[in-house]
Amino acid sequence: MRPAILLSLLASCARQPDRAAGEGEIAKVLDAFHDAAARADEAAYFDQFAPEGVFLGTDATERWDVAAFRAYAHPHFAKGKAWTFKATRRAIAVSSDARVAWFDEDLASAHLGPVRGSGVLLRATNGWKIAQYNLSVPIPNEKFKDVKAVIDK
């Protein structure tokens, strides 16, 4: 291998972000996201999103880009009371180039009970940003028939 190619390859490897460090950074972003909502800090909450981010809520109609989600959420934040979710379990995976990550987390919520969040983050120049967050209510399989009956009414 020619020295110039070897030096280029080494420089490329040296610039690769650390995947383990990325997982820690991502956990901090998600914790900051939930903490900002609990404190009704609208600016900090929406700062965690990528500009092209999407939030998927628990209702089938809830697919919002950041601007639409912020418009929906603003009255809650303005009252000083948004929502509180506390992660009780979280799994994070980071792509081999450490530029994309995905996660799933179990959340405790006094309002909704146990819920689950999952999504995708992208590494931006100013840190990890949420590209998609999906909030869902896990339904035990043995209860699904009853829930489906309620939805179908």
C-alpha positions in Angstrom: 0.0 0.0 0.0 1.3 3.4 -0.9 2.1 5.7 2.0 -0.4 8.4 0.9 -3.2 5.9 0.8 -2.2 4.5 4.1 -2.1 8.0 5.7 -5.5 8.8 4.2 -7.0 5.6 5.6 -5.5 6.2 9.1 -6.8 9.8 9.1 -10.2 8.6 8.1 -10.3 6.0 10.9 -9.1 8.6 13.4 -12.1 10.8 12.5 -14.6 8.0 13.2 -16.6 9.0 16.3 -16.6 6.6 19.2 -19.7 4.5 19.2 -19.7 3.8 22.9 -19.3 7.5 23.6 -22.2 8.1 21.2 -24.5 5.8 23.3 -23.8 7.9 26.4 -24.4 11.1 24.5 -27.7 9.8 23.1 -28.8 8.7 26.6 -28.1 12.3 27.7 -30.2 13.7 24.8 -33.1 11.5 25.6 -32.9 12.3 29.3 -32.7 16.0 28.5 -35.7 15.6 26.2 -37.9 14.0 28.9 -36.6 16.4 31.6 -37.4 19.5 29.5 -41.0 18.3 29.1 -41.3 17.6 32.9 -40.0 21.2 33.5 -42.2 22.6 30.8 -39.1 24.0 29.1 -40.4 24.3 25.5 -37.1 25.7 24.0 -35.0 22.9 25.6 -37.5 20.2 24.6 -37.7 21.2 20.9 -33.9 21.9 20.7 -33.5 18.1 21.0 -35.2 17.6 17.5 -33.5 17.6 14.2 -35.1 20.3 11.9 -36.7 17.6 9.9 -37.8 15.6 12.9 -41.1 13.8 13.3 -43.1 12.9 16.5 -45.5 10.0 16.3 -48.0 10.1 19.2 -50.2 7.4 20.6 -53.2 8.3 18.5 -53.3 7.1 14.9 -53.7 10.7 13.7 -50.6 12.0 15.6 -47.8 12.3 13.0 -46.3 15.7 13.4 -43.3 17.5 11.9 -41.5 19.6 14.5 -43.4 22.8 13.6 -46.8 21.1 13.9 -45.8 19.3 17.1 -44.6 22.5 18.6 -47.9 24.3 17.7 -49.8 21.4 19.4 -47.6 21.3 22.5 -47.1 25.1 23.0 -50.3 25.6 25.0 -49.2 22.8 27.4 -45.7 24.3 27.8 -47.2 27.8 28.2 -49.3 26.7 31.2 -46.1 25.5 32.8 -47.2 21.8 32.7 -46.3 19.5 29.8 -45.8 15.8 30.5 -43.6 13.6 32.5 -42.0 10.4 31.3 -39.2 8.6 33.2 -37.1 6.0 31.4 -37.1 2.7 33.3 -35.2 0.8 30.6 -33.4 1.8 27.4 -31.6 0.1 24.6 -29.4 2.1 22.1 -27.7 1.0 19.0 -25.3 3.1 16.9 -24.4 2.6 13.2 -20.9 1.4 12.4 -20.1 5.0 11.2 -21.6 6.4 14.4 -23.7 8.9 12.5 -27.2 7.2 13.0 -28.6 5.7 16.2 -31.9 4.0 17.1 -33.3 3.3 20.5 -36.3 1.9 22.4 -37.2 2.7 25.9 -39.8 1.8 28.5 -41.2 4.8 30.2 -43.2 5.4 33.4 -45.9 8.0 33.2 -48.5 8.9 35.8 -50.9 10.1 33.1 -50.6 7.2 30.6 -49.2 4.4 32.7 -46.4 2.3 31.1 -45.5 3.6 27.7 -42.8 2.9 25.2 -40.7 5.4 23.2 -38.6 4.4 20.2 -36.9 6.4 17.5 -33.9 7.5 15.5 -31.2 10.1 16.2 -28.8 11.7 13.7 -25.4 13.0 14.6 -25.4 16.7 13.6 -22.6 19.3 13.9 -24.1 20.4 17.2 -24.6 16.9 18.7 -27.2 14.1 18.4 -30.7 15.2 17.3 -34.0 13.3 17.4 -35.1 12.6 13.8 -38.0 10.5 14.8 -39.7 9.8 18.2 -42.5 7.3 18.4 -44.6 7.1 21.6 -46.7 4.0 22.0 -48.8 2.3 24.6 -47.8 -1.4 24.9 -50.9 -3.5 25.1 -50.6 -7.0 26.6 -51.5 -9.6 23.9 -54.3 -11.1 26.1 -55.9 -7.6 26.3 -55.7 -6.7 22.7 -59.0 -8.2 21.6 -60.8 -6.0 24.2 -58.8 -2.9 23.1 -59.6 -3.6 19.4 -63.3 -3.8 20.2 -63.1 -0.4 21.9 -61.3 1.1 18.9 -63.7 -0.4 16.4 -66.8 1.2 18.1 
